[in-house]
Amino acid sequence: MMMARPDAPRDPLTPSAARQVLGLVGWLAVTVVAAALGGLASAAAGSFYAQLSRPDWAPPAAIFGPVWSMLYLMMGLAAWLVWRERGWRGAPAALALFCVQLVANALWTWLFFAWRLGLWSLIDIVVLWALIVGTIIGFWRVRTLAALLLLPYLAWVSFAAALTLAVWRLNPRLLG
């Protein structure tokens, strides 16, 4: 077994353990910030959701929090894996798409729950879906596991898009 000499130059592309931990914390923090910004708009979401006519297949409000918590964790891990593999310089498009989709993600909550704009929330979630697909493709090219971690998110947003359309159509007065 060869031991690295203390004076041997380090590979600048290999992040130190401390940098990896900070990167993980950073990417998780970015996703938590997006979740929190969306959460601000959903403070009264439970009572508003209860007022809405919903299709029979709509989940109860209590499901959303745990599902989104797990999805945000997986999203942060996925971004960190890509960053860890290539950094910003090695995967600028994929990581930028990730950040843009977080903005669209947070915006949906404001459009739907705070501003009650059904059509705009539907447009936003379709754009979000496309951004997630783009992010998955970009992540796949860097780290397959990172892309796979985003597949449940894509599935949930696909379901949420169908639910958004159905709820908007059932509630034209509440979601103008």
PyRosetta script that sets phi, psi and omega in degrees:
from pyrosetta import init, pose_from_sequence

init()
pose = pose_from_sequence("MMMARPDAPRDPLTPSAARQVLGLVGWLAVTVVAAALGGLASAAAGSFYAQLSRPDWAPPAAIFGPVWSMLYLMMGLAAWLVWRERGWRGAPAALALFCVQLVANALWTWLFFAWRLGLWSLIDIVVLWALIVGTIIGFWRVRTLAALLLLPYLAWVSFAAALTLAVWRLNPRLLG")
pose.set_psi(1, 128.1)
pose.set_omega(1, 178.9)
pose.set_phi(2, -92.3)
pose.set_psi(2, 135.9)
pose.set_omega(2, 176.7)
pose.set_phi(3, -104.3)
pose.set_psi(3, 139.4)
pose.set_omega(3, 177.2)
pose.set_phi(4, -70.7)
pose.set_psi(4, 136.7)
pose.set_omega(4, 176.8)
pose.set_phi(5, -71.0)
pose.set_psi(5, 145.1)
pose.set_omega(5, -179.8)
pose.set_phi(6, -61.2)
pose.set_psi(6, -29.3)
pose.set_omega(6, -178.3)
pose.set_phi(7, -93.2)
pose.set_psi(7, 2.4)
pose.set_omega(7, -179.2)
pose.set_phi(8, -71.1)
pose.set_psi(8, 140.4)
pose.set_omega(8, 179.6)
pose.set_phi(9, -66.2)
pose.set_psi(9, 140.3)
pose.set_omega(9, 177.8)
pose.set_phi(10, -85.4)
pose.set_psi(10, 148.8)
pose.set_omega(10, 174.2)
pose.set_phi(11, -70.3)
pose.set_psi(11, 116.9)
pose.set_omega(11, -176.3)
pose.set_phi(12, -66.8)
pose.set_psi(12, -15.8)
pose.set_omega(12, 179.8)
pose.set_phi(13, -85.4)
pose.set_psi(13, -13.6)
pose.set_omega(13, -180.0)
pose.set_phi(14, -93.2)
pose.set_psi(14, 110.7)
pose.set_omega(14, -178.1)
pose.set_phi(15, -70.8)
pose.set_psi(15, 145.4)
pose.set_omega(15, 176.4)
pose.set_phi(16, -67.9)
pose.set_psi(16, 163.8)
pose.set_omega(16, 179.1)
pose.set_phi(17, -59.9)
pose.set_psi(17, -40.4)
pose.set_omega(17, 180.0)
pose.set_phi(18, -64.3)
pose.set_psi(18, -40.8)
pose.set_omega(18, 179.2)
pose.set_phi(19, -66.3)
pose.set_psi(19, -36.9)
pose.set_omega(19, 177.9)
pose.set_phi(20, -63.6)
pose.set_psi(20, -43.3)
pose.set_omega(20, 179.1)
pose.set_phi(21, -64.9)
pose.set_psi(21, -43.9)
pose.set_omega(21, 177.6)
pose.set_phi(22, -62.4)
pose.set_psi(22, -39.0)
pose.set_omega(22, 177.1)
pose.set_phi(23, -62.9)
pose.set_psi(23, -43.5)
pose.set_omega(23, 178.1)
pose.set_phi(24, -61.1)
pose.set_psi(24, -48.3)
pose.set_omega(24, 179.0)
pose.set_phi(25, -60.1)
pose.set_psi(25, -41.0)
pose.set_omega(25, 179.9)
pose.set_phi(26, -62.7)
pose.set_psi(26, -47.0)
pose.set_omega(26, -179.4)
pose.set_phi(27, -68.2)
pose.set_psi(27, -36.4)
pose.set_omega(27, 175.1)
pose.set_phi(28, -65.9)
pose.set_psi(28, -38.2)
pose.set_omega(28, 178.7)
pose.set_phi(29, -64.5)
pose.set_psi(29, -40.2)
pose.set_omega(29, 178.2)
pose.set_phi(30, -59.0)
pose.set_psi(30, -43.8)
pose.set_omega(30, -179.8)
pose.set_phi(31, -70.4)
pose.set_psi(31, -34.5)
pose.set_omega(31, 177.7)
pose.set_phi(32, -66.4)
pose.set_psi(32, -39.0)
pose.set_omega(32, 177.4)
pose.set_phi(33, -61.4)
pose.set_psi(33, -45.3)
pose.set_omega(33, 177.7)
pose.set_phi(34, -60.5)
pose.set_psi(34, -43.6)
pose.set_omega(34, 178.6)
pose.set_phi(35, -62.7)
pose.set_psi(35, -41.8)
pose.set_omega(35, -179.0)
pose.set_phi(36, -66.6)
pose.set_psi(36, -40.1)
pose.set_omega(36, 177.7)
pose.set_phi(37, -62.9)
pose.set_psi(37, -42.0)
pose.set_omega(37, 174.9)
pose.set_phi(38, -66.6)
pose.set_psi(38, -38.0)
pose.set_omega(38, -179.6)
pose.set_phi(39, -62.5)
pose.set_psi(39, -32.4)
pose.set_omega(39, 176.8)
pose.set_phi(40, -59.1)
pose.set_psi(40, -37.2)
pose.set_omega(40, -178.7)
pose.set_phi(41, -77.6)
pose.set_psi(41, -18.7)
pose.set_omega(41, -175.6)
pose.set_phi(42, -103.9)
pose.set_psi(42, 20.5)
pose.set_omega(42, -179.5)
pose.set_phi(43, -55.9)
pose.set_psi(43, -39.7)
pose.set_omega(43, 179.9)
pose.set_phi(44, -106.9)
pose.set_psi(44, 21.5)
pose.set_omega(44, -175.4)
pose.set_phi(45, -63.1)
pose.set_psi(45, -36.6)
pose.set_omega(45, -177.5)
pose.set_phi(46, -59.9)
pose.set_psi(46, -46.4)
pose.set_omega(46, -179.0)
pose.set_phi(47, -71.4)
pose.set_psi(47, -37.1)
pose.set_omega(47, 177.8)
pose.set_phi(48, -66.8)
pose.set_psi(48, -43.1)
pose.set_omega(48, 179.2)
pose.set_phi(49, -60.2)
pose.set_psi(49, -38.1)
pose.set_omega(49, 179.4)
pose.set_phi(50, -66.4)
pose.set_psi(50, -29.2)
pose.set_omega(50, 179.7)
pose.set_phi(51, -74.8)
pose.set_psi(51, -24.2)
pose.set_omega(51, -173.1)
pose.set_phi(52, -76.1)
pose.set_psi(52, 143.0)
pose.set_omega(52, 167.1)
pose.set_phi(53, -74.3)
pose.set_psi(53, 130.8)
pose.set_omega(53, -176.6)
pose.set_phi(54, -128.1)
pose.set_psi(54, 153.0)
pose.set_omega(54, 175.1)
pose.set_phi(55, -67.3)
pose.set_psi(55, 159.7)
pose.set_omega(55, -178.9)
pose.set_phi(56, -58.2)
pose.set_psi(56, -28.2)
pose.set_omega(56, -176.2)
pose.set_phi(57, -87.7)
pose.set_psi(57, 3.8)
pose.set_omega(57, 178.5)
pose.set_phi(58, -70.9)
pose.set_psi(58, 134.5)
pose.set_omega(58, 179.2)
pose.set_phi(59, -75.0)
pose.set_psi(59, 159.5)
pose.set_omega(59, 174.4)
pose.set_phi(60, -67.4)
pose.set_psi(60, 154.0)
pose.set_omega(60, -177.0)
pose.set_phi(61, -57.0)
pose.set_psi(61, -31.6)
pose.set_omega(61, -177.0)
pose.set_phi(62, -65.0)
pose.set_psi(62, -17.0)
pose.set_omega(62, -178.9)
pose.set_phi(63, -75.2)
pose.set_psi(63, -32.8)
pose.set_omega(63, -170.4)
pose.set_phi(64, -62.6)
pose.set_psi(64, -44.9)
pose.set_omega(64, -178.3)
pose.set_phi(65, -58.0)
pose.set_psi(65, -54.7)
pose.set_omega(65, 179.9)
pose.set_phi(66, -62.5)
pose.set_psi(66, -39.7)
pose.set_omega(66, 179.6)
pose.set_phi(67, -63.6)
pose.set_psi(67, -48.8)
pose.set_omega(67, -179.1)
pose.set_phi(68, -64.5)
pose.set_psi(68, -35.4)
pose.set_omega(68, 177.5)
pose.set_phi(69, -60.3)
pose.set_psi(69, -45.8)
pose.set_omega(69, 179.0)
pose.set_phi(70, -66.1)
pose.set_psi(70, -41.4)
pose.set_omega(70, -180.0)
pose.set_phi(71, -64.1)
pose.set_psi(71, -42.8)
pose.set_omega(71, 178.5)
pose.set_phi(72, -63.1)
pose.set_psi(72, -39.2)
pose.set_omega(72, 176.5)
pose.set_phi(73, -60.6)
pose.set_psi(73, -46.9)
pose.set_omega(73, 179.8)
pose.set_phi(74, -65.0)
pose.set_psi(74, -37.1)
pose.set_omega(74, 178.6)
pose.set_phi(75, -64.5)
pose.set_psi(75, -45.8)
pose.set_omega(75, 178.6)
pose.set_phi(76, -62.1)
pose.set_psi(76, -41.7)
pose.set_omega(76, 177.3)
pose.set_phi(77, -63.3)
pose.set_psi(77, -41.8)
pose.set_omega(77, -179.7)
pose.set_phi(78, -62.0)
pose.set_psi(78, -46.8)
pose.set_omega(78, 179.5)
pose.set_phi(79, -62.7)
pose.set_psi(79, -40.8)
pose.set_omega(79, 179.1)
pose.set_phi(80, -62.5)
pose.set_psi(80, -41.7)
pose.set_omega(80, 179.0)
pose.set_phi(81, -60.0)
pose.set_psi(81, -41.0)
pose.set_omega(81, 178.9)
pose.set_phi(82, -68.6)
pose.set_psi(82, -45.8)
pose.set_omega(82, 178.6)
pose.set_phi(83, -60.7)
pose.set_psi(83, -42.9)
pose.set_omega(83, -179.0)
pose.set_phi(84, -63.8)
pose.set_psi(84, -37.3)
pose.set_omega(84, -178.6)
pose.set_phi(85, -71.9)
pose.set_psi(85, -43.6)
pose.set_omega(85, -172.3)
pose.set_phi(86, -129.2)
pose.set_psi(86, -16.2)
pose.set_omega(86, -176.1)
pose.set_phi(87, 71.9)
pose.set_psi(87, 179.5)
pose.set_omega(87, -179.7)
pose.set_phi(88, -63.3)
pose.set_psi(88, -41.0)
pose.set_omega(88, -176.8)
pose.set_phi(89, -69.1)
pose.set_psi(89, -29.1)
pose.set_omega(89, -178.6)
pose.set_phi(90, -87.8)
pose.set_psi(90, -16.8)
pose.set_omega(90, -178.8)
pose.set_phi(91, -145.0)
pose.set_psi(91, 52.1)
pose.set_omega(91, -174.9)
pose.set_phi(92, -64.2)
pose.set_psi(92, -40.4)
pose.set_omega(92, -177.4)
pose.set_phi(93, -67.2)
pose.set_psi(93, -45.1)
pose.set_omega(93, -178.3)
pose.set_phi(94, -63.8)
pose.set_psi(94, -44.2)
pose.set_omega(94, -178.7)
pose.set_phi(95, -72.4)
pose.set_psi(95, -33.9)
pose.set_omega(95, 175.7)
pose.set_phi(96, -66.1)
pose.set_psi(96, -42.7)
pose.set_omega(96, 176.5)
pose.set_phi(97, -59.9)
pose.set_psi(97, -40.1)
pose.set_omega(97, 178.0)
pose.set_phi(98, -58.0)
pose.set_psi(98, -47.3)
pose.set_omega(98, -178.9)
pose.set_phi(99, -65.9)
pose.set_psi(99, -40.0)
pose.set_omega(99, 179.4)
pose.set_phi(100, -65.4)
pose.set_psi(100, -40.1)
pose.set_omega(100, 179.7)
pose.set_phi(101, -67.1)
pose.set_psi(101, -29.9)
pose.set_omega(101, 175.3)
pose.set_phi(102, -63.4)
pose.set_psi(102, -37.9)
pose.set_omega(102, 178.0)
pose.set_phi(103, -64.6)
pose.set_psi(103, -46.9)
pose.set_omega(103, 178.3)
pose.set_phi(104, -62.2)
pose.set_psi(104, -36.0)
pose.set_omega(104, 178.4)
pose.set_phi(105, -61.9)
pose.set_psi(105, -51.0)
pose.set_omega(105, -179.3)
pose.set_phi(106, -65.9)
pose.set_psi(106, -36.7)
pose.set_omega(106, -179.0)
pose.set_phi(107, -62.7)
pose.set_psi(107, -36.0)
pose.set_omega(107, -178.5)
pose.set_phi(108, -55.4)
pose.set_psi(108, -44.2)
pose.set_omega(108, -177.5)
pose.set_phi(109, -62.1)
pose.set_psi(109, -40.0)
pose.set_omega(109, 177.4)
pose.set_phi(110, -65.6)
pose.set_psi(110, -45.4)
pose.set_omega(110, -178.7)
pose.set_phi(111, -62.1)
pose.set_psi(111, -42.7)
pose.set_omega(111, -174.4)
pose.set_phi(112, -82.5)
pose.set_psi(112, -54.8)
pose.set_omega(112, -171.8)
pose.set_phi(113, -87.7)
pose.set_psi(113, -42.1)
pose.set_omega(113, -176.2)
pose.set_phi(114, -82.7)
pose.set_psi(114, -49.0)
pose.set_omega(114, -175.3)
pose.set_phi(115, -95.8)
pose.set_psi(115, -12.9)
pose.set_omega(115, 175.7)
pose.set_phi(116, 53.9)
pose.set_psi(116, 48.0)
pose.set_omega(116, 179.6)
pose.set_phi(117, -107.4)
pose.set_psi(117, 90.4)
pose.set_omega(117, -174.6)
pose.set_phi(118, -58.1)
pose.set_psi(118, -50.2)
pose.set_omega(118, -178.3)
pose.set_phi(119, -62.6)
pose.set_psi(119, -44.1)
pose.set_omega(119, -178.6)
pose.set_phi(120, -67.8)
pose.set_psi(120, -34.6)
pose.set_omega(120, 176.6)
pose.set_phi(121, -68.7)
pose.set_psi(121, -34.6)
pose.set_omega(121, 176.2)
pose.set_phi(122, -66.8)
pose.set_psi(122, -44.5)
pose.set_omega(122, 177.7)
pose.set_phi(123, -60.6)
pose.set_psi(123, -44.7)
pose.set_omega(123, -180.0)
pose.set_phi(124, -60.7)
pose.set_psi(124, -43.2)
pose.set_omega(124, -176.0)
pose.set_phi(125, -71.3)
pose.set_psi(125, -29.5)
pose.set_omega(125, 174.4)
pose.set_phi(126, -68.3)
pose.set_psi(126, -42.8)
pose.set_omega(126, 175.4)
pose.set_phi(127, -62.7)
pose.set_psi(127, -43.4)
pose.set_omega(127, 177.6)
pose.set_phi(128, -57.5)
pose.set_psi(128, -45.8)
pose.set_omega(128, 179.5)
pose.set_phi(129, -56.6)
pose.set_psi(129, -46.8)
pose.set_omega(129, 179.7)
pose.set_phi(130, -63.9)
pose.set_psi(130, -39.5)
pose.set_omega(130, 178.1)
pose.set_phi(131, -65.0)
pose.set_psi(131, -37.9)
pose.set_omega(131, 177.6)
pose.set_phi(132, -65.2)
pose.set_psi(132, -43.5)
pose.set_omega(132, 177.8)
pose.set_phi(133, -59.5)
pose.set_psi(133, -45.8)
pose.set_omega(133, 177.6)
pose.set_phi(134, -60.5)
pose.set_psi(134, -40.6)
pose.set_omega(134, 178.5)
pose.set_phi(135, -64.9)
pose.set_psi(135, -42.5)
pose.set_omega(135, 178.7)
pose.set_phi(136, -60.8)
pose.set_psi(136, -44.9)
pose.set_omega(136, 178.8)
pose.set_phi(137, -61.5)
pose.set_psi(137, -45.9)
pose.set_omega(137, 178.7)
pose.set_phi(138, -63.0)
pose.set_psi(138, -41.9)
pose.set_omega(138, 179.3)
pose.set_phi(139, -68.1)
pose.set_psi(139, -37.9)
pose.set_omega(139, -179.7)
pose.set_phi(140, -57.3)
pose.set_psi(140, -38.3)
pose.set_omega(140, -178.7)
pose.set_phi(141, -69.5)
pose.set_psi(141, -20.3)
pose.set_omega(141, -178.4)
pose.set_phi(142, -102.3)
pose.set_psi(142, -50.4)
pose.set_omega(142, -175.5)
pose.set_phi(143, -151.4)
pose.set_psi(143, 110.0)
pose.set_omega(143, -175.4)
pose.set_phi(144, -56.0)
pose.set_psi(144, -42.8)
pose.set_omega(144, -179.4)
pose.set_phi(145, -58.9)
pose.set_psi(145, -38.4)
pose.set_omega(145, 178.9)
pose.set_phi(146, -61.0)
pose.set_psi(146, -42.7)
pose.set_omega(146, 178.4)
pose.set_phi(147, -65.4)
pose.set_psi(147, -42.0)
pose.set_omega(147, -180.0)
pose.set_phi(148, -63.1)
pose.set_psi(148, -34.0)
pose.set_omega(148, 178.2)
pose.set_phi(149, -65.1)
pose.set_psi(149, -21.3)
pose.set_omega(149, 179.8)
pose.set_phi(150, -90.1)
pose.set_psi(150, -9.8)
pose.set_omega(150, -178.4)
pose.set_phi(151, -63.1)
pose.set_psi(151, -41.0)
pose.set_omega(151, 175.4)
pose.set_phi(152, -62.1)
pose.set_psi(152, -34.8)
pose.set_omega(152, 176.6)
pose.set_phi(153, -62.9)
pose.set_psi(153, -45.5)
pose.set_omega(153, 178.0)
pose.set_phi(154, -62.2)
pose.set_psi(154, -42.1)
pose.set_omega(154, 178.7)
pose.set_phi(155, -62.3)
pose.set_psi(155, -44.3)
pose.set_omega(155, -179.2)
pose.set_phi(156, -65.9)
pose.set_psi(156, -41.8)
pose.set_omega(156, 179.5)
pose.set_phi(157, -68.1)
pose.set_psi(157, -32.6)
pose.set_omega(157, 174.7)
pose.set_phi(158, -61.7)
pose.set_psi(158, -46.5)
pose.set_omega(158, 176.9)
pose.set_phi(159, -62.6)
pose.set_psi(159, -44.2)
pose.set_omega(159, -179.3)
pose.set_phi(160, -64.0)
pose.set_psi(160, -33.7)
pose.set_omega(160, 177.5)
pose.set_phi(161, -65.4)
pose.set_psi(161, -44.5)
pose.set_omega(161, 177.4)
pose.set_phi(162, -63.3)
pose.set_psi(162, -40.3)
pose.set_omega(162, 179.0)
pose.set_phi(163, -66.5)
pose.set_psi(163, -40.4)
pose.set_omega(163, 177.8)
pose.set_phi(164, -59.2)
pose.set_psi(164, -47.2)
pose.set_omega(164, 178.9)
pose.set_phi(165, -60.6)
pose.set_psi(165, -48.3)
pose.set_omega(165, -177.7)
pose.set_phi(166, -62.7)
pose.set_psi(166, -44.9)
pose.set_omega(166, -178.3)
pose.set_phi(167, -67.9)
pose.set_psi(167, -40.0)
pose.set_omega(167, 178.1)
pose.set_phi(168, -61.2)
pose.set_psi(168, -44.1)
pose.set_omega(168, -179.1)
pose.set_phi(169, -67.5)
pose.set_psi(169, -31.6)
pose.set_omega(169, -179.8)
pose.set_phi(170, -80.6)
pose.set_psi(170, -14.4)
pose.set_omega(170, -173.1)
pose.set_phi(171, -133.3)
pose.set_psi(171, 57.5)
pose.set_omega(171, -175.6)
pose.set_phi(172, -62.8)
pose.set_psi(172, -28.6)
pose.set_omega(172, -179.4)
pose.set_phi(173, -78.4)
pose.set_psi(173, -33.9)
pose.set_omega(173, -179.1)
pose.set_phi(174, -84.7)
pose.set_psi(174, -25.8)
pose.set_omega(174, -176.9)
pose.set_phi(175, -123.1)
pose.set_psi(175, 61.5)
pose.set_omega(175, -175.8)
pose.set_phi(176, -58.2)
pose.dump_pdb("model.pdb")
